[in-house]
């Protein structure tokens, strides 16, 4: 595997194919850069989104990766209850 890359005039660098294949990188993927000033090194890590559907305690859970604020959750629950209550009242003679 190549150890050296060159920065072009636009400030870009091209990762060797072997590295892209090993990390399964594709055009448009996001990379996280970490700078260590004491050693003068830069670490590059792929930034992959968290899987949106995962199993938690024997139940499949959909997650956007970002926790919702508590007030937003409460509002969504109250709105859903209100909609169900209205739908139920309209069906009862």
Secondary structure, 3 states (H helix, E strand, C coil): CCCCCCECCCCCECCCHHHHHHHCCCCCCEEEEEEECCCCEEEEEEECCCCCEEEECCEEEECCCCCCCHHHHHHHHHHHHHHHHHHHHHHCC
